[in-house]
Amino acid sequence: MIASVFTVLLALGIPIAFVLGISSVLYLWKTQMPFVLVSQRVFVGLDNFLLLAVPLFILAGKLMNASGITRRLVDFFYILIGHIRGGLAYVNIIASVFFAGITGAGAADTAAIGSIMIPAMKKEGYSSEYSGAVTAISSTIGPTIPPSIAMVVYGAMAETSIARLFLAGFIPGLLLGFAQLLVAAYFARRQKFPVRQKVFSIRSATAGFINTILAILMPIILLGGILSGVFTPTEAAGVAVFYSLIVGFFIYRELKISSFLGILYETSVLAGTILIILAMAHLFGWILAAEAVPEFVAVGMTSVTKNPVLILLLINILLLFVGTIMETLAAIILLTPILLPLAQGIGIDPVHFGVIMVVNLNIGLATPPLGVCLIVASPIAKVPLERIAFSTIPFLIASIGVLFVITYVPQLVMFVPNLFMR
């Protein structure tokens, strides 16, 4: 019954938190279990120190964006590579890689960078759909590179090291960026994109670097503090907020009290939404465990094949599909208890599997019908979503190629965490 109710509610477009909650309550009513389990499971699901990092990282990202960091990053990379053919597409992708170290959320990257880069690209002769596509697809890199809200949520669900997850995201994130740069380079030559006339100069590059150094320092400070043991990932999120306030109010002086209050409101709404989903998902996950759903899924997949290579292929296909129809964090919360035991059963490290899951679901950010990054980019580019989606196909193919590389070559994922943490 619970599966039918869940499927119908999800198909009707009801918010995922209500889908999980209603399905769970109906299950308790049907099985005549005490409703006190609702409050108990919700409390247990949120009673986790790690989850404090979620609203804090959201707040830090919004503060840094309001402080003019995005504009400074874009300006710096424009100075460095804007003179190359197709340079603005490269700037868009590289800025997304660096901006990932500030927000950790794909849709935030699309809105922040897209509001600057899409109009600039259109002005220099790039098509609207291509400008929107590059912005949307490059934003999917963000939740892979630390600090990543998706990694924090997965770490809390899987009870594994957030610091190791952060480190594991570096190489996959850079590989995704490199793959997208290759696709952009192909289109730059094929479509003869414009070349900026202004030449590169050391003086302007130095000035741009000085102007951007505070943005580049933020992820370095956070990861350095976590790896050295100075603070935990949750405390690092608090440090990020403090750093953002200092930069915004006292150094760049672009952050105002009026905008700060609006940022607090936006953060509260977004964080509240995520935490409600987490709470309901914990209740739903308890029911799945009680009904032995993870074991059922494991038996079902291993009955098809016992080959670890094919099992990973099936998991990737499932996650890619789920990413197209479900919000990333909700999917992580829902599927981690189901798929992680299966992955561990075939010898996959929980950290490696976390990266596989996050990259899979991030690709869904630029894939219809949900495609949050596409939805954000569409009104900025002023073109229909389907036209942008069509233009992202070559980039999606490249991203999926990277996904399978990191799936079947775990050394690429585990090299950095094993290097710094044993």
N, C-alpha and C positions, 0 to 999 in steps of 0.2 A: 504493500500500500504506500509506504513512504516514498518509494521510487516513483510511483505514478504521480503522487501529489507534487513531489519536487519537480518532475519534468513538466507538468502542466503549468505550475506557477512560474517556472523559469521561461517557458514558451510565451506566457502572457506578458512578459516584460516587467514583472514585479521585482523590485529591488532585492538583491541577493540576500541581504540580512533578513528580510521578511520571509523569503522563500525558505531559508534554513530554519528560522524560528517557527513558522507555521507548520512545516513538515515535522519538526521535532515534537511540538505540542500535540499534534494529531496522533503521532506514534505513541506518546505517553498515554493519551486518552484511550486509544485502541487497545493497548496492552494492560490498561488499568494500573499503571505505575504512578507513584505519588508525584504531583506537580511540583513539590518542593525541590525535585531534581533540577528544575529549570534554574532557579536562583542559585542553587549549589554549584551547578556546572558553569554557569555564567561567571560566578565569583572566582572559581578555580581557574577558568580560562583567562581572566584578566589579572589575576594575582601573580604577576610575573615582572620582576624588575627590568628585564630586557625590553619589555614593551614600552617603557617610558621613553626609549630612544625614538619611537615612531613619531609622536607629536613634536619632539624636540628637533629632529632632523627636518621635518616639514617646515617648522618655524625658521630654522637656520637658512634653509634654501630660499624661502620667501624673503627673508631679510636681506640676504646677499643679492638677490635679484633686484630688489627695490633700491639697493645701494649703488646701482650702476655697474656692477661687476660684469654683467652680460655684455653690455656695450663695450666695456674696456677689453674684454677677451676677444670679441669680434674684431675690434679695431686693430688689436695687436696682430692677430693672424692675417688680417687683411694686408697689413704692412709687409708681413713676411712672404706671403704667397699669392697676394692678390694680382700680381703682375703676370702670373702664369696663365696660359689658356685654360679657361674653365675654372679659374682661381676661386671665384666666389662659392662654387660647389664644394671645393676642398676646404675653404674657410668654414663653411656650414658644418661639415662633418667633423673637422678637427675641433671646432669650438664646442660641439656637442660632447666630444670625448672629454674635454677639459671641464666643461660645465657639469658633467656627470659627477665630478668630485665635489660639487656644491649642493645639488638638489637630490640626486638619487631617485628621481621620479621622471618617467618618460614624458607624460603630458605636460609637466612643468617646463621641461626642456623645450618642447615644441612651442609652447606659448611664448617663452622668454626669447629664444633664439629666432623663432619664426617671425615675431613681430619686427625684428630688425633685418633678418636676412632675406625673407621672401620679397618684401618691397624693393630691397637693394638689388636682388637678382633680376626681378622683373624690369627694373629700370635699366639694367645693363644688357637686356635683350634675351634673357632666359625665358622660356615659356612658363606660364603660371603653374601648369600641372607638374612640370619638372621641378620647379622651385619648391612647391609644396611637398612633392614626393621625397626630395632629398632631405628636407627638414624633418618630415615625419619618420622616415626610416632611420636617420642618424640619431633621432631621439630614443630609439629602442636600445641604444648602447648604454644609456645612462643608468638604468637599474641594475646593470651588471658590474659596473665599476664602483668601488666604495667612495663615499658611504651610500649603501643601497638599502632602502626601506624594505624591498622585497627580501633581501638577504637577512635582515633583522627578523622579519616575520617567519621566514623558513627556519632560521636558527632557533627561534623560540618554540616552534612546532616540533622540530626534530631534536631539540635539546642537544645541539652541537655548537661548537665554538663560533661565535660571530666574527672574532678576529681572523680565524682561519678562512672563513667564508669570504670576508673582505679581501684577503690576500689572494684567494683563489680566483676572484673575479678579474684581476688585472690582465693576465694574458688573454683570456677569452674576449674581454672588452676591447683590447688593442687589436686582436685579430679581426673582430667585427668591423672596427674602424678602417683597418687596412683593406679588407675585402670591399667595403663600400667605396673607398678611395679608388680602387682599381676600376670599379664599374663607372665611377664618375670620370675617370681618365679616358675610358673607352668612349663615352658619350661626348666628352670635350673634343676629341679628335674627329669623331664621326659627324657631329653636328656643327663643328667649327664654332664653338662658343667664343664670345668676345674676349679680347685681351686688354687689360688695363694699360693705358699709355704711361702712367707714372712709374718710374723705375725704382727699384729697391735701393735703400740707403742704410748704412750702418747707424747713422745718427738717428733716423726715425725709428729704426728697430730697437735701439737702446732706449729711447724715450718711451716707446710702447711697452717694452718689458718692465721698466720701472713703474709705469702706470698700472701694470697688471699683476705685479709681484704679490700683492696681498691676496688675490684670488688663487694664485698658484700655491701659496703657502698654506692655505687652509687645509686641504686634504693631507699635506705633508705633516702638519702639526697633529692632526687627528690620528693618522696611522702611526706616526712616531710615538705618540703618547700611549696608544694601545699596545704596540709591540714592546715598548720599554717597561710596561707595567705601571706607568704613572697614573693612568685612569682606565676604567672599563669602557666597553663600547657605549653603554648608556651614559656614563659620565662624559665621554667624548662628545656625545650629542649636546650635552649642556655646555661644554666648552665651545662648541660650534656656534651656539646661540650667543654666548657672551662675546666671542670674537666678531660675529656679525654685527652686534650692537655697537661695538667699539668702532669698527670700520665704517658702518653706516652713519652714525651720529657724529663722530669726532674726527675721522680722517677724511673720508670722501664728502661728508656732510650733505649727502643727498637724501638721507632717511629723515623724514619729518614725523612729528608726533601724530599728526592726522593720519598719515599713511600707516604708521605703526599700529594704531588702533584697528584699522581695517585689516592689516595682516594678522593680528591676533584673532580677529573674528573669523577670517578665512581658514586659519590654522585650526581653530576650534571645531569648525564645521567638518573639515576634511578629516581631522584626527578622530573626531567623534564617530564619523561614518565608518572609518576603518576599525575602530575598537568595537563598535556594535557588531560588525561583521565577524570579528575575531571571537566575540562572546558567543554569538549564535552558532558559529562554526564549531566551537569547542563542544557545545551541547550536541550538535549534529554528529560530530566525530565520535563522541562517546556512544551514541546510539549505533553508529556504524560498527564500532568495535564490539559492542554488545551482541550485534547480529553477525559477527565474524565476517563482515564484508571484505576486509583486507585479505583474509585467508581465502575467501571465495575468489577474489580477483587473481591472487597468486596461483591458485589451483587452475583457474581458467586459462591463464596465460601459459603456465607450464604444461598444461595438457595439449596446447597447440604446438609448443616446442620447448625443449629444455636447453636450447642453445643460447648462451648469454648474449651473443651478438644479435640474434633475432628478437630476444626479449627486449633488449634496449631499443631496437628498431620499433617494436610495437609500442613501447612507452613513449618514444619520441613522436610517433604518429598521433597517439592519444593526446599528448600535451599540446601539440601543434593545433589540433582540432579544438581542444578546450580553450586555448588562447584566443581563438577567433570569436568565441561566443560568451566568454566569462572574463570578468575583471581579474587582473593578475593576482592581487593579494587574496581575493576570495578563492581563486583556484588553488593557490599554494596552501591555504588553510584547509581546504576541503580534501585535496589529493595527497598531501604529504603523509598523513597516517595510513593511507591506502597503498601508495606506491613505494614509500621508503622501505618497508619491510621486504617487499619483493626485490628491490634493488640490492639491499644488503644480503638477501639470500643468494644472489649470484655474484657476491663479492665486490659490490660497488661501495666505495667509501661514501659516508653521508655527506661530506663536504663536496666531493665530486658530483654526487647526485643533485645536491642543491644548486650547483652551477648549471647543470643540465636542465633542471626544472625552470630556473629563472630565465635562462636564455630562450628556451622554448616558448614560455609564456610572454616574454618580451617581444618576440617576433609577432605575436598576436596583436600587439599594440598598433601595428601598421597593416593589419589584415582584416578586411571586412568579414562579418557584418558589424562587429563591435568596433575594432580599430580606433581606440581612443585618440591616438596621435593623428590619425587621418581626420577624425572629426574636428580636432583643434586646428589643424592646418588648413582645412577646407575654407572656412570663412576668411582667414587671413589672406590666402591666395586668391579668394573670390572665384573659385571654380568648384563644380560639383565634386563630391567625395569620390564618385566612381572613376572620374578622370584621373584624380591623384592616385587612386588605388591601382589603376592600370599602369601608371608610370613607375610605381614602386616594384613591379614584378621582377625586373633584373636585379634590383638590390635585395629583394627577398630571397631570390635564388642563391645569391652570394652569401647571405646570412645563414641560410639553411645549410649551405656547404660547410661553413665554419662550425655550425652546430654539430654536424656529424663528425668533424675532425676532433672537437673537444670531447665528444661522447666516446669515441673509440681510441683516443690517445690521451688517457688520463694523466700522463706525465706532464702534459702542457698545463693542465689545471692545477695539479698538486705541486708543481715545482716550487713556486714562490712560497706557499704556506709551509712546505717541508724545509725550505731554506731558512726561514726565519723562526719557525715554531716546530718543535718536536713533540 
